[in-house]
Amino acid sequence: MTTLLYLCLGLIGIILLGMFAWRFGSRWYTLPCPVWLRWLVELDNPFTKTNRSEVIVRHLDLQPGMAVLDIGCGPGRVTLPVARQVGPHGKVVAMDLQPGMLRRAQERAQAENLGNIRFVQTGVGDGKLDVGLADRALLVTVLGEIPDREAALREIFEALKPGGVLSVTETIFDPHYQRRETVIRLAGAAGFREKAFFGSRVAYTLKRSEFQLD
Ligand SMILES: C[S@@+](CC[C@H](N)C(=O)[O-])C[C@H]1O[C@@H](n2cnc3c(N)ncnc32)[C@H](O)[C@@H]1O
């Protein structure tokens, strides 16, 4: 019995150590969520309600015809519901570093006959986003994976229309979890101001606007 307890504690310790190593390694190297773990992302977060795609999309106040950037879209968990909401006159740019993630998102979009998504394989901060065209930008459990978060947020700021909104979602179950204070500091330096906060310390969505609208 005691051996089993030690084994379990050891396993938990190894997992926690791995999570911290991954998190801190991401400060200097690009260490994105591996493609073989995409099934975990696609579970649509069974642990926290705030990070579920349906809840994130509800807080975006989307209108048909809007242009949305889903940065670090992964396997398309949030991309697809966003594309449905903006409709055929709207458009979604689904951006990710990893071709395997984009392929999966593309397959799912094809299965649903969604023709309003453009898939782009690049890293945010590399200067590939069009300037001033987007109504909304999403960073759902992505920010902590980006080595140069300042450059990424500056590029997103430039990509939004005046009054456009960036929605950042974080959950503590992600090894790259970013505290609310960190997001406020980084996004504030890029020119964003806080507009709304939903959730708790464990999981939240922070809406940031290019201008203070409230
Ligand atoms: C944890 S997954 C989240 C996927 C999706 N946003 C979701 O919540 O379902 C993080 C994704 O961000 C992507 N990513 C990491 N760094 C990136 C960067 N610099 N530019 C674009 N995508 C990035 C990874 O490849 C991965 O697919």
PDBQT file of the ligand as one rigid body, heavy atoms in Angstrom, charges set to zero:
ROOT
HETATM    1  C1  LIG A 301      -3.063  24.594 -26.247  1.00  0.00    +0.000 C 
HETATM    2  S1  LIG A 301      -3.308  24.770 -27.985  1.00  0.00    +0.000 S 
HETATM    3  C2  LIG A 301      -4.830  25.679 -27.998  1.00  0.00    +0.000 C 
HETATM    4  C3  LIG A 301      -5.584  25.523 -29.286  1.00  0.00    +0.000 C 
HETATM    5  C4  LIG A 301      -6.885  26.333 -29.393  1.00  0.00    +0.000 C 
HETATM    6  N1  LIG A 301      -6.652  27.761 -29.226  1.00  0.00    +0.000 N 
HETATM    7  C5  LIG A 301      -7.905  25.860 -28.382  1.00  0.00    +0.000 C 
HETATM    8  O1  LIG A 301      -8.006  26.443 -27.298  1.00  0.00    +0.000 OA
HETATM    9  O2  LIG A 301      -8.597  24.884 -28.674  1.00  0.00    +0.000 OA
HETATM   10  C6  LIG A 301      -2.130  26.035 -28.417  1.00  0.00    +0.000 C 
HETATM   11  C7  LIG A 301      -1.943  26.185 -29.912  1.00  0.00    +0.000 C 
HETATM   12  O3  LIG A 301      -1.191  27.381 -30.168  1.00  0.00    +0.000 OA
HETATM   13  C8  LIG A 301      -0.288  27.141 -31.217  1.00  0.00    +0.000 C 
HETATM   14  N2  LIG A 301       0.827  28.099 -31.117  1.00  0.00    +0.000 N 
HETATM   15  C9  LIG A 301       1.796  28.135 -30.185  1.00  0.00    +0.000 A 
HETATM   16  N3  LIG A 301       2.624  29.178 -30.406  1.00  0.00    +0.000 NA
HETATM   17  C10 LIG A 301       2.169  29.817 -31.502  1.00  0.00    +0.000 A 
HETATM   18  C11 LIG A 301       2.588  30.966 -32.234  1.00  0.00    +0.000 A 
HETATM   19  N4  LIG A 301       3.673  31.665 -31.884  1.00  0.00    +0.000 N 
HETATM   20  N5  LIG A 301       1.864  31.345 -33.315  1.00  0.00    +0.000 NA
HETATM   21  C12 LIG A 301       0.774  30.632 -33.700  1.00  0.00    +0.000 A 
HETATM   22  N6  LIG A 301       0.327  29.538 -33.051  1.00  0.00    +0.000 NA
HETATM   23  C13 LIG A 301       1.012  29.134 -31.963  1.00  0.00    +0.000 A 
HETATM   24  C14 LIG A 301       0.133  25.703 -31.023  1.00  0.00    +0.000 C 
HETATM   25  O4  LIG A 301       0.652  25.133 -32.199  1.00  0.00    +0.000 OA
HETATM   26  C15 LIG A 301      -1.183  25.048 -30.564  1.00  0.00    +0.000 C 
HETATM   27  O5  LIG A 301      -1.904  24.538 -31.640  1.00  0.00    +0.000 OA
ENDROOT
TORSDOF 0
